[in-house]
Every structure is written in structure tokens, then in C-alpha cells.
Amino acid sequence: MPRHAGAVALALVLVWCAHVAAESSPADLWVWGNATAVPILTPSIAQGLGVTLVSQFEVLPGGRVVALTTAGELFDLTARKPLPATSPLHVTSFTSDHDLLITIRGQRLGWYEEGKIVDRIQLPQSGLTVAAGSKQRLYLYGGRGNGSVIYLLEQGRAGLLVEIPNGQVSAFTAIGERLFFAVGNTIYTLAAGQPPAVLFIAAGQTEIRSLAPDPVSGMLCFSAGETVYAMRAGVAVSILRGLAGVLRHAGDALYVLDPAGGTLVQVRGLEKLIGGGGLAGSAEKPGATPFKE
Amino acid sequence: MKWQWHCGEAGGWAPRHGVILLCAALLLALAAPAHAGMALNQLCGAAGMGAGCVKAFKMPASPRMGGGMSPGGGMFGGMMGAIVGSVLMDALMSGLDEAPAQAVQQAPVDTARVQAFQQALQEQQRLQLERENKLLSQLRDRPASQIIGGTQDMGILEAVRADAGRPFDGNALSSPDDAWMTLYDAWFSPPPVGASPQAAGSQPVPIGNQPVSQAPGQLQEIQCMGQLCAFPPGSAPAVTIRTIPPPSGTSTAPAVALPAGGSVVPEMHEMEDRMVWAVSQRFGGTTGYPTDQADQIEIASFGSVTWAEAALPGMQREIASEGRGIYRRVMETVLTETFDVMSTAFAGRWQEALEKSDNIGESVKDSILSEYKMARLILKGDWRGAGEQAGTALNEAAQDTAAKKLIDDLPDLLRGPEWLKEGMRASGKVADHWLRKPYRSQ
């Protein structure tokens, strides 16, 4: 009987809730009042899994979250087990482009397939991070001397796109033809045919850790310190606090991973920051948000 | 009860429609003559908007999509009312074609009244559609600065910008790729080199005069020997960027001078009053899981409502969100009944917990019967009361959907044996990416 099944489901969910409840978070975590935050990974679960993450993860089509471990494994946080590997993968960076997991290990660019890494391109240096753009473009960025470089690879061709003599790129993302990257607490933007430009300066912060464009609302989210901000048109507002997070946007959600703390949170509802619709205002009415404190 | 047999065997939303339709047909057959205007007003009344609310559909007083719950105004003071009214209307509309036939079996039918009522419903639906389209148009097609007549309807970013006394130059956009193309024009595209930078970073500020080229012609071909390919030898970068010196680490940031001239004033805002505890912290905090049963139920209720919100699709999520208080109360009722089951299950006695759960249906019978109550109220002509019951039924429908979704997700939630599937092996399937294409040997 459906109702009984629902009750059973609720009971089981309660057990799960109680299980999660029993796991305490060492840090206070705050989210914007109109957003919904759902923890996907908690410190105790991460501890139970025996996994230590680094600051790289991807949300694949279908919502499956894959993260990179300190051991160079690709770990499926949704299934809570590592991806099959016939031998240690030793991945140092990875990204996803549709169904392909593109990897860097050491100084070689390749991809993950059937439990192993297929190396394809010898890179000009080590210590690069790979990011995917549109139209199967790949971007590699990393430090070189006191500065940074950004390489572009596209359809079997490659080249040095950007040289930054005096700063380390701490975050990078691409959407469409446009790139965003951060050096220190400043976000820069690049697009074909246009000069580079300063997009935003995060006052009071020393380094922007991660960038994630929200293509639906047109906001650019970034993280710095233990705060996540949503920025648009030169104004940034804090939307989440308590996580030194790396960001990814997928579907209608922002994912925030704190690799050191072993926490992954899925945040929805940030589109309410934009627009004059009732969605933004309704929840601010007294009594409409019983959980606001 | 025979009446219950006529007015609804519970079990899914479609049967509830049937309940409404059947009872509406009975009402049509039994009630005094009605015409379109009366029907409209009845519907408005059912939606809690008062008699005369037709005007509201024709000329909304506010561009808000929905008003949500108003304090002391009941659950139908805005979006809930609109939704409930709309659903009632949909239910009646979708089944009126069948309703006369059903009604014939129980009472004579005045075809003219049915047609009048149907026309009224169609008109009401048209007005509602018109209103929704108008609101959507306002939200999507106009620059935000024209939408926001009052601060009460502003999004946070617009409000911040308005507070700063500057026009907001973006649009409320919705489609992913096109939105970004428009955004380039709105504020990502820097002005021509040489122009004065805009204050406060409302547009990117150029820091050089060297346009970037990402054209494939600027790139060199990757050469391969064997299966491993070589990155092209070093060449000049397409663009060199000399970053600006970092401003001081204080929160009151001074204007930052830019290499190409001009300056930019960073603008950051901390939303202290808009933050709430997140789920994970609310669950346990640093003091561990509460021992008090009431607290545990409260926490479990919070968690399941939040999960339901995340799991519910579209309108039902809106309902769960807008009617959170009601939804929560219903959930708490159920949760109180299921606490024993939860405790048993949490103790690892799964079979016993499942057996206990079989008795829950009887315990929560009262809330299950809300659709029956609604049908009775319709028969009595108490449209407002029926509307309120419909709202309860909607919340139950939302629960049903959430429960079904959660049943689907249970293996995930509980990390049971179902998780031991191949998972990401699928990611190793052949992808049509240039990187995987056969290499070209030199």
C-alpha cells in the first residue's frame, strides 16, 4: 500500500537522518537563508571511507560526484568507493568533458578508461591542472617560476595562451569562449578578441580558491577563506560560510567541497539571489522560514 | 461508509482528481443554478482570495510570482492560494468532460449549468495563464532595474546595488548558454580600451590593450610518435597579463589602481542576517545527537523536510517550500507515530521495524482522509473549507512524491548492497573526444 510504503520510507530516512545527525561537524556551517543545503559527504563518513581528498572534484552528468584523493585515486563520492583501477592511477589532476575523465599524471595528459589511465600527450611541465571548456577545449594552468601559464588545447592543436609573470593562478574556470581566473584576491577575465580585464577584487581576502560560473543565473561564485560568495555585476555577497571549499556548478546546484574537512555540500536555490520574483521575497516573510535562526 | 466509497478511494493523485471531479459533478447536479461569474467567485473563494479576486488575475498588484504565506492569513494568501486554486481548477477542468456522465448515474444533470461552469473555468484558466505569462515576461524580458519597483521584491544583488545608488545593468536570465552570451553584453564585456573604467566593477575593467586570440590558427599541431604525442615547442603566449598588486587585506578596501589607468573599488557584502544553520550542523553540532525524543523528532522532521524539498519536482517543491510550516506539522505527526519504528530500526532490528511500520497507516488515518473531508465540504458548498482541505491534500501528495523519490533513493541513502554496482565503470565508455582519436604520427 503506497501510504505504508511511504511510511516505511520515512522511517528508513529517519534512520538515515539519525545516522547523519550522529555525525558532528567540527565547524559551524552557514548558508544563505533562502538556499537549501544538503550534505553529501560529512567528515565522519569521509573518515569511515578512509579517504583523504585534494581540492579537485567534478560533477558528472547525472549528478555523480568524483573527487581526487591524495593517493591519486579517482573516488566516486556518490557510490562512496574508488573508481575501478587495475593498478594505482597516480592521477595528479583531472577534469570531465562529457563522459570522458581527462587526467594528468606527472607530466602526461591522458584519460581514464576501463580502470586505467591512457597517457596521450607529454606536457611541457609538471604541476599543471587541467580544466575543460566548451567544444572539447582543454586548459592547463599552473605555476612557472614566479608567475603562471595557461595553455590551450583544441582539436589536436595546442599552444601557450596566457603568461602571467608575477602571480600564481589559484583558480580557473571557462564557460563558452570566456575564461575566468584568479590571482591572489583578484578575478580576471579573458575572451577572444578582447583585452584581458579585471572582473572583481575580493576585498579582505588574500586568495580566491575556486571559481564556478552559474550559467542559469549568470552569477560567478567564488570561494575565499572559509566563505563562498556569489558575484554579479561587480557585487559579491556571501552565501555560505564555514567551508574552505572548492566549487563546481552542475544542473541547478552549486557543490562545495572542503577536502581537508571531508565535507561536500550541495546548495540549491541561489537563483533567488537574482530577479524580483516572489521567490526571493516570500521566504523572508515571518513564519515562512521556520528554520531561520 | 458508502459516501467514502463514492468520494474517493485514496491512493495517488489521479484518484484524488477523480474525487474532486465526482464531487464537483454531484454539486453541479444538486446545487442551485450557477453561472460563470458565480463560479469564478467560488473558485476565488476556494483559493482564499475573496469574492472579486478576478481582478487580481487581470491586473496583479505586484510582479511577484507568488506571495507565499502571509502571517495570520492562512495558507492561501498568495502562491499557495494560487496553486490550490489552480489545481482545483485543473482537476475540475480535466474531468468535466467525464463528470456529466458520472453524475447522470446519480442525479439529473443540467447541461447548461455544466457548460456555464466549464466556460467560467476556461476563462479563469485563461486569466491565470495570462497572468503567469505576464509575470514571466516581467521577470525574463525586462532589465531588472525596471522590474524592481520596490525593495520588497528585490533579489539580494539588486537590493545591494540599489542601496549603492547605482543602476543594475543585468537581466534576470534563465537559459544557460544564451544567458551567458547576453551577460557578455551586459557586464562581462569590457568597454573599449581607453574608455574610463566604470566604478565599482559593474563591468570588467581592461588592464591592457592586447586583444586575446584563441583562434585555432594561433595554436600549433600536436605531434605524435607512437602512442605518445608531444606538446608543441615553446612559443610566445597569446597574451601576457601583468596582474595588479593585491590591495591591503582590510575589509574596507581602497580603490585599486589599474595598470591601464583608472581604478576599481571592490565591493563585498556579508549577509549576516540571511544566514541560517546548515543541515549538517543543525543535526548534531559539536555536542552530539540529542537524547530528548522531542528534539530527535524535531531534527528528523527538519531533515526529512529538507530532503523532501530537494527531492520534489517543480510545483510540489514550491509547495513544500512555501507551505513548509504546514508540511512540517504533517511530517511531525507522522514522525511521532513512526518514532518507535525509527528507534527499532536504528537499533538494527530491521524486520521488526518493518512490521511495526505496517500499523502506521491506521495511526495517521486522520490526515489520510483529508480528501474525503474536502469532498464533503464541496458538497456542503463550503468552498473555502474545501480549498483548505485541498491544500492539505496537496501537501500529502507532496509527501507521497517525496516518499516515492526517497524509496528510489533508499539504496543511496542507506548505502546498502545496491551500491555495490559498477558505478563509474560507465565513465570508461567510449567518448567522442578529440583526445581519444587516433594519433597522427610524424
Interface residues (C-beta under 8 A of the other chain):
Chain A: M1 P2 R3 H4 A5 G6 A7 V8 A9 L10 A11 L12 V13 L14 V15 W16 C17 A18 H19 V20 A21 A22 E23 S24 S25 P26 D28 L29 W30 V31 W32 G33 N34 T36 A37 V38 P39 T42 L60 R64 V66 L74 D76 T78 A79 R80 K81 L83 P84 S96 D97 H98 D99 L100 L101 I102 R108 L109 G110 W111 Y112 E113 E114 G115 V118 D119 R120 I121 Q122 L123 P124 Q136 L138 V149 Y151 L152 L153 E154 Q155 G156 R157 A158 G159 L160 L161 V162 E163 I164 P165 N166 G167 I175 G176 E177 R178 V183 G184 N185 T186 Y188 T189 L190 A191 A192 G193 Q194 P195 P196 A197 V198 L199 F200 I201 A202 A203 G204 Q205 T206 P213 P215 V216 S217 G218 M219 Y229 A230 R232 A233 G234 V235 A236 V237 S238 I239 L240 R241 G242 T263 V265 Q266 R268 K272 L273 I274 G275 G276 G277 G278 L279 A280 G281 S282 A283 K285 P286 G287 A288 T289 P290 F291 K292 E293
Chain B: A10 G11 G12 S62 P63 R64 M65 G66 G67 G68 M69 S70 P71 G78 M79 L135 Q138 L139 A144 I147 I148 Q152 D153 M154 G155 I156 L157 E158 V160 R161 A164 F168 D169 G170 N171 A172 L173 S174 S175 P176 D177 A179 W180 M181 L183 Y184 A186 W187 F188 S189 P190 V193 Q198 A200 G201 S202 Q203 P204 V205 P206 I207 G208 N209 Q210 P211 V212 S213 Q214 A215 P216 Q218 L219 Q220 E221 I222 Q227 L228 C229 A230 F231 P232 G234 S235 A236 P237 A238 V239 T240 I241 R242 T243 I244 P246 P247 G249 T250 S251 T252 A253 V256 L258 V264 P266 E267 M268 H269 E270 M271 R274 M275 V276 W277 A278 V279 S280 Q281 R282 F283 G284 G285 T286 T287 G288 Y289 Q296 I299 A300 F302 G303 S304 T306 W307 E309 A310 S321 E322 R324 G325 R328 V334 L335 E337 T338 F339 V341 M342 A345 F346 A353 L354 S357 D358 I360 G361 V364 I368 Q399 D400 A403 K404 L406 I407 L410 D412 L413 L414 R415 W419 K421 E422 G423 M424 R425 A426 S427 G428 K429 A431 H433 W434 L435 R436 K437 Y439 R440
